[in-house]
């Protein structure tokens, strides 16, 4: 089996490079960081020793994130802007989240860290280096989900007077997170991820009462959505619900049959127009879904993430799995119902009463039925949907397994 896996990897240079870089990073974490700690350790200071007036440029590093992890951290950016309204705030992210960070009102500058070495050109590398070394006063590493050595090295290279991170996830062989001179106490992991991110900056007295995730759409984004919907015959009088079928983790996927049942119910019983979307690697899911429908939905595919988000912002409600695009919907203000499985929504669901998380018995997505999701949608959508005919057999399911619902 190992030989077969190796042969498969050698057909994909990208996987080869990532494989060996990850092995090097893990080896270095085990063997080399204890030595580096003795050389590069920074003297720890307390919040009382920080001069807020000296903080004019702030860099937030989240280059190791998935899409949802970054959006869960956007309340930190809001908190920083509220505390330092005139500061220049930069965020260092990977290429795949740079588009989401763009146009955020709390951010003045986006530093893009190319995930793959072959994407670095001399010009890109020089520009990134100049941005990183431009004189930051406070650098913050939000190391809650994982602790990236690369993020810590970048924080050190920023030359910030103050470098803030969490005491959590100490590297093997090290006594503490030695790249930081401001170390926020480790909190309980049994807290919502947004709060865990905010806990780091709360160490400096920085906070916000608004915990909503943020992705700011441009007029161009909104113009695309308007043109797309108009092209497909959707008017302001129509009721439109979006279904996103996929998720990277198989156990996070609600059964396609349930998506189809729900879509048929909404279309037949409530005259709702359905917009369906899935990822580029999920064509088989889309085909299975379309075969189970009694009508033809609007299909949204081959669009950018920002275009997808703009369309979501115009729909009545959104049904999806526990995945990154769930957070995209929340970040543009969509009302949504998300089906959760292994992951606990108490810690990972976007905050807000317009977002409902349903989780089935035994943390199984399949235990959530179309009727459960329909009832959640009927409570979310306003003006209320009106049933245009008696309940169809599919909507009168009895003995369905109970689910837990998370509303805030």
C-alpha positions as CSV (number, residue, x, y, z in Angstrom):
1,X,0.0,0.0,0.0
2,X,2.9,2.4,0.9
3,X,4.6,1.8,-2.5
4,X,1.3,2.4,-4.3
5,X,0.8,5.7,-2.5
6,X,4.3,6.8,-3.4
7,X,3.8,6.0,-7.0
8,X,0.6,8.1,-7.0
9,X,2.4,11.0,-5.4
10,X,5.1,11.1,-7.9
11,X,2.6,11.8,-10.6
12,X,1.7,15.0,-8.9
13,X,4.6,17.4,-8.3
14,X,2.5,19.6,-6.1
15,X,1.8,16.8,-3.6
16,X,5.4,15.8,-3.6
17,X,6.6,19.2,-2.6
18,X,3.9,19.6,0.1
19,X,4.7,16.1,1.4
20,X,8.4,16.8,1.8
21,X,7.9,20.3,3.1
22,X,5.5,19.0,5.8
23,X,8.0,16.3,6.7
24,X,10.8,18.8,7.0
25,X,8.7,21.2,9.1
26,X,7.7,18.3,11.4
27,X,11.3,17.2,11.7
28,X,12.5,20.7,12.4
29,X,9.8,21.1,15.0
30,X,10.9,18.0,16.8
31,X,14.7,18.5,16.6
32,X,15.6,22.1,15.7
33,X,13.3,24.4,17.6
34,X,14.8,23.8,21.0
35,X,18.1,25.1,19.6
36,X,16.4,28.1,18.0
37,X,14.6,29.0,21.2
38,X,18.0,29.5,22.9
39,X,19.1,31.7,20.1
40,X,16.0,33.7,19.2
41,X,13.9,33.8,22.4
42,X,12.3,37.1,23.1
43,X,11.9,38.6,26.5
44,X,8.3,38.4,27.6
45,X,6.6,41.6,28.6
46,X,3.2,42.3,30.1
47,X,0.3,44.3,28.6
48,X,1.1,47.1,31.1
49,X,4.4,47.6,29.3
50,X,2.7,48.2,25.9
51,X,2.4,51.8,24.7
52,X,-0.8,52.0,22.7
53,X,0.2,55.3,21.2
54,X,3.2,53.7,19.6
55,X,1.0,51.2,17.7
56,X,0.3,52.7,14.3
57,X,0.9,49.7,12.0
58,X,-0.6,46.3,12.9
59,X,-0.1,43.0,11.1
60,X,-2.3,40.0,11.6
61,X,-1.0,36.6,10.4
62,X,-3.3,33.8,9.4
63,X,-1.4,32.3,6.5
64,X,-2.0,28.7,7.7
65,X,-5.8,28.9,7.6
66,X,-8.6,27.2,5.7
67,X,-11.3,29.5,4.4
68,X,-13.7,29.1,7.4
69,X,-10.9,29.5,9.9
70,X,-10.0,32.9,8.4
71,X,-13.6,34.1,8.3
72,X,-14.1,33.1,12.0
73,X,-11.2,35.4,12.8
74,X,-12.6,38.5,11.1
75,X,-14.1,39.8,14.3
76,X,-10.5,40.2,15.5
77,X,-10.0,42.6,12.6
78,X,-13.1,44.5,13.6
79,X,-11.9,44.7,17.2
80,X,-8.5,46.1,16.1
81,X,-10.2,48.7,13.9
82,X,-12.5,49.8,16.8
83,X,-9.6,50.1,19.2
84,X,-7.1,51.7,16.7
85,X,-9.3,53.6,14.2
86,X,-6.4,55.4,12.5
87,X,-3.9,52.5,12.4
88,X,-2.7,50.8,9.2
89,X,-3.9,47.2,9.5
90,X,-2.5,44.5,7.3
91,X,-3.4,40.8,7.1
92,X,-1.0,38.1,5.9
93,X,-3.0,35.2,4.3
94,X,-2.6,32.4,1.7
95,X,-3.6,33.0,-1.9
96,X,-6.9,31.1,-1.5
97,X,-8.1,33.5,1.2
98,X,-6.7,36.7,-0.2
99,X,-9.8,37.3,-2.3
100,X,-12.0,37.0,0.7
101,X,-9.8,39.4,2.7
102,X,-9.9,42.0,-0.1
103,X,-12.1,45.0,0.3
104,X,-12.6,44.3,4.0
105,X,-13.3,47.7,5.7
106,X,-11.1,46.8,8.6
107,X,-8.0,46.0,6.4
108,X,-5.7,48.5,4.7
109,X,-3.3,46.0,3.2
110,X,-3.3,42.3,2.2
111,X,0.0,40.4,2.2
112,X,-0.3,37.2,0.1
113,X,1.9,34.2,1.0
114,X,2.1,31.8,-1.9
115,X,1.4,28.3,-0.7
116,X,3.5,26.6,-3.4
117,X,7.1,27.5,-4.0
118,X,6.9,27.5,-7.8
119,X,4.3,30.3,-7.6
120,X,7.0,32.6,-6.2
121,X,8.6,34.8,-8.8
122,X,11.5,37.2,-8.0
123,X,9.1,40.1,-8.3
124,X,6.4,38.5,-6.0
125,X,9.1,37.6,-3.5
126,X,10.6,41.1,-3.5
127,X,7.2,42.7,-3.1
128,X,6.2,40.4,-0.3
129,X,9.6,41.0,1.5
130,X,9.1,44.8,1.3
131,X,5.6,44.5,2.7
132,X,6.7,42.3,5.5
133,X,9.6,44.5,6.5
134,X,7.8,47.8,6.2
135,X,7.9,48.6,9.9
136,X,5.1,47.0,11.8
137,X,4.5,48.0,15.4
138,X,2.3,45.0,16.5
139,X,2.2,41.6,14.9
140,X,-0.4,39.1,15.9
141,X,-0.4,35.4,15.2
142,X,-3.8,33.9,15.7
143,X,-2.6,30.3,16.4
144,X,-5.9,28.8,17.7
145,X,-6.7,26.0,15.3
146,X,-3.1,25.0,14.7
147,X,0.3,26.4,15.3
148,X,2.3,27.1,12.2
149,X,6.1,27.4,12.3
150,X,6.0,29.4,9.1
151,X,3.6,31.9,10.7
152,X,5.9,32.4,13.7
153,X,8.9,32.9,11.4
154,X,7.1,35.5,9.4
155,X,6.0,37.2,12.6
156,X,9.7,37.4,13.6
157,X,10.8,38.7,10.2
158,X,8.2,41.5,10.5
159,X,10.5,43.1,13.1
160,X,7.5,44.3,15.1
161,X,8.2,45.8,18.5
162,X,5.4,43.8,19.9
163,X,4.6,40.3,18.8
164,X,1.4,38.7,20.3
165,X,0.3,35.1,20.2
166,X,-1.3,32.5,22.3
167,X,0.4,30.3,25.0
168,X,-1.3,27.3,23.4
169,X,0.2,24.6,21.2
170,X,3.8,24.9,22.3
171,X,6.2,23.3,19.8
172,X,7.8,20.0,21.0
173,X,11.0,20.5,23.0
174,X,10.3,24.2,23.7
175,X,9.5,25.8,27.0
176,X,7.1,28.3,25.5
177,X,6.1,30.0,22.2
178,X,9.4,31.9,22.1
179,X,8.8,34.0,19.0
180,X,6.3,36.1,20.9
181,X,7.0,38.7,23.6
182,X,3.4,39.1,24.4
183,X,1.8,35.7,25.3
184,X,-1.9,35.5,25.8
185,X,-2.9,32.8,28.4
186,X,-4.1,29.6,27.0
187,X,-7.9,29.3,27.4
188,X,-10.3,26.4,27.3
189,X,-10.6,24.6,23.9
190,X,-14.3,24.2,24.7
191,X,-15.1,27.7,23.5
192,X,-16.4,29.1,20.2
193,X,-13.6,29.6,17.7
194,X,-14.4,33.3,17.3
195,X,-14.0,33.7,21.1
196,X,-10.7,31.8,21.0
197,X,-9.4,34.2,18.4
198,X,-10.6,37.2,20.3
199,X,-9.1,35.9,23.5
200,X,-5.7,36.6,22.1
201,X,-6.3,40.3,21.5
202,X,-8.4,40.6,24.7
203,X,-5.1,40.1,26.5
204,X,-4.3,43.7,25.4
205,X,-7.8,44.9,26.2
206,X,-9.0,44.8,22.6
207,X,-12.5,43.5,22.0
208,X,-15.7,43.9,20.1
209,X,-19.4,43.2,20.8
210,X,-20.0,42.3,17.1
211,X,-18.9,38.7,16.6
212,X,-20.3,38.3,13.0
213,X,-18.0,37.2,10.3
214,X,-17.3,39.7,7.5
215,X,-16.7,39.5,3.7
216,X,-17.3,42.8,1.9
217,X,-18.8,42.7,-1.5
218,X,-18.0,45.3,-4.2
219,X,-20.4,46.9,-6.7
220,X,-18.8,44.7,-9.3
221,X,-19.7,41.6,-7.2
222,X,-23.2,42.7,-6.7
223,X,-23.6,43.6,-10.4
224,X,-22.6,40.1,-11.4
225,X,-25.2,38.6,-9.0
226,X,-27.9,40.9,-10.4
227,X,-27.1,40.0,-14.0
228,X,-26.9,36.3,-13.2
229,X,-30.3,36.2,-11.5
230,X,-31.9,38.4,-14.2
231,X,-30.5,36.1,-16.9
232,X,-32.1,33.1,-15.2
233,X,-35.5,34.8,-14.9
234,X,-35.4,35.6,-11.1
235,X,-37.3,38.7,-10.2
236,X,-37.6,40.5,-6.8
237,X,-40.9,38.8,-6.3
238,X,-39.5,35.3,-6.5
239,X,-38.5,33.3,-3.4
240,X,-35.1,31.8,-4.0
241,X,-33.2,29.3,-1.8
242,X,-29.7,28.1,-2.5
243,X,-28.4,24.6,-2.0
244,X,-24.7,23.9,-1.8
245,X,-24.2,20.1,-2.0
246,X,-20.6,19.5,-1.2
247,X,-18.0,19.4,1.6
248,X,-14.3,18.4,1.5
249,X,-14.8,15.9,4.3
250,X,-17.1,13.0,3.3
251,X,-18.6,12.7,6.9
252,X,-19.6,16.4,6.7
253,X,-21.9,15.8,3.7
254,X,-25.7,15.6,4.1
255,X,-27.0,12.9,1.8
256,X,-27.8,14.0,-1.7
257,X,-31.2,12.3,-1.5
258,X,-32.1,14.6,1.4
259,X,-31.0,17.7,-0.6
260,X,-33.2,16.6,-3.5
261,X,-36.2,15.8,-1.2
262,X,-36.0,19.3,0.4
263,X,-35.6,21.0,-3.0
264,X,-38.6,19.1,-4.4
265,X,-40.7,20.1,-1.3
266,X,-39.8,23.8,-1.6
267,X,-40.4,23.9,-5.3
268,X,-43.7,21.9,-5.4
269,X,-45.3,23.0,-2.1
270,X,-44.0,26.5,-1.7
271,X,-43.3,27.7,-5.2
272,X,-39.7,28.4,-4.3
273,X,-37.0,28.7,-7.0
274,X,-34.0,26.6,-6.2
275,X,-30.4,27.5,-7.0
276,X,-27.9,24.7,-6.8
277,X,-24.1,24.8,-6.4
278,X,-21.3,22.4,-5.9
279,X,-17.5,22.5,-6.1
280,X,-15.4,21.7,-9.2
281,X,-14.5,18.3,-7.8
282,X,-18.1,17.4,-6.9
283,X,-19.6,17.0,-10.4
284,X,-20.8,13.5,-9.4
285,X,-22.8,14.9,-6.5
286,X,-24.4,17.5,-8.8
287,X,-25.4,14.8,-11.3
288,X,-26.9,12.6,-8.6
289,X,-28.8,15.6,-7.3
290,X,-30.2,16.6,-10.7
291,X,-31.4,13.1,-11.4
292,X,-33.5,13.0,-8.2
293,X,-35.3,16.3,-8.9
294,X,-38.7,16.7,-10.4
295,X,-37.8,20.1,-11.9
296,X,-34.8,21.9,-13.3
297,X,-33.0,24.2,-10.9
298,X,-30.8,27.2,-11.6
299,X,-27.2,26.0,-11.5
300,X,-24.3,28.2,-10.3
301,X,-20.9,26.9,-11.3
302,X,-17.6,27.9,-12.7
303,X,-17.7,31.2,-10.9
304,X,-15.2,32.9,-8.5
305,X,-15.7,32.7,-4.7
306,X,-16.6,36.4,-4.6
307,X,-19.2,35.9,-7.4
308,X,-20.7,33.0,-5.5
309,X,-20.8,35.0,-2.3
310,X,-22.6,37.9,-4.2
311,X,-25.3,35.5,-5.4
312,X,-25.7,34.1,-1.9
313,X,-26.3,37.5,-0.6
314,X,-29.3,37.9,-2.9
315,X,-31.0,34.6,-2.0
316,X,-33.8,34.1,0.5
317,X,-32.0,31.4,2.4
318,X,-29.1,29.0,2.1
319,X,-28.8,25.3,2.9
320,X,-25.3,23.8,3.2
321,X,-23.0,21.4,4.9
322,X,-20.4,22.3,7.6
323,X,-17.7,23.6,5.3
324,X,-15.9,26.7,4.2
325,X,-18.7,28.1,2.1
326,X,-21.0,28.0,5.1
327,X,-18.9,30.8,6.6
328,X,-19.0,32.6,3.2
329,X,-22.8,32.7,3.4
330,X,-22.7,33.9,7.0
331,X,-20.1,36.6,6.1
332,X,-22.3,38.2,3.5
333,X,-25.4,38.1,5.7
334,X,-27.3,35.2,4.2
335,X,-29.8,33.4,6.4
336,X,-28.7,29.8,6.4
337,X,-29.3,26.3,7.7
338,X,-26.2,24.2,8.1
339,X,-26.1,20.5,8.7
340,X,-23.4,19.3,11.0
341,X,-22.0,15.9,11.7
342,X,-18.7,15.1,13.5
343,X,-17.9,18.8,14.2
344,X,-19.6,20.5,17.2
345,X,-21.6,23.5,16.0
346,X,-21.3,25.0,19.5
347,X,-17.7,25.8,18.7
348,X,-17.7,26.1,14.9
349,X,-21.1,27.5,13.7
350,X,-21.0,31.1,12.6
351,X,-22.5,33.3,15.3
352,X,-25.9,34.8,14.7
353,X,-29.5,34.0,15.2
354,X,-30.1,34.1,11.4
355,X,-27.9,31.0,11.2
356,X,-29.2,27.6,12.3
357,X,-27.1,24.5,12.8
358,X,-28.8,21.1,12.8
359,X,-27.0,18.0,14.1
360,X,-28.4,14.5,14.0
361,X,-28.2,11.7,16.5
362,X,-24.7,10.2,17.0
363,X,-23.3,13.2,15.2
364,X,-24.4,11.8,11.9
365,X,-25.5,14.1,9.1
366,X,-27.8,11.5,7.6
367,X,-29.9,11.6,10.8
368,X,-31.1,15.1,9.8
369,X,-34.1,14.8,7.5
370,X,-35.4,17.1,4.8
371,X,-38.4,17.9,7.1
372,X,-36.1,19.1,9.9
373,X,-34.3,21.5,7.5
374,X,-37.7,22.6,6.0
375,X,-39.0,23.5,9.4
376,X,-35.8,25.5,10.2
377,X,-36.1,27.4,6.9
378,X,-39.8,28.2,7.6
379,X,-38.7,29.8,10.9
380,X,-35.9,31.8,9.3
381,X,-37.5,33.1,6.2
382,X,-39.5,36.3,6.3
383,X,-42.0,37.1,4.9
384,X,-43.2,33.5,5.6
385,X,-43.4,31.0,2.8
386,X,-46.9,30.1,1.9
387,X,-47.8,26.5,1.1
388,X,-49.7,26.4,-2.2
389,X,-51.1,22.9,-1.9
390,X,-51.6,20.2,0.8
391,X,-48.4,18.7,2.2
392,X,-46.8,16.2,-0.2
393,X,-46.1,12.7,1.2
394,X,-42.4,13.5,1.4
395,X,-43.1,16.3,3.8
396,X,-45.1,14.2,6.2
397,X,-42.4,12.0,7.6
398,X,-43.1,10.4,10.9
399,X,-40.7,9.0,13.4
400,X,-37.7,11.0,12.2
401,X,-34.6,10.9,14.4
402,X,-34.3,13.9,16.7
403,X,-31.8,16.6,16.0
404,X,-30.1,19.3,18.0
405,X,-30.4,22.9,16.8
406,X,-28.0,25.6,17.6
407,X,-29.3,29.1,17.0
408,X,-26.7,31.6,18.3
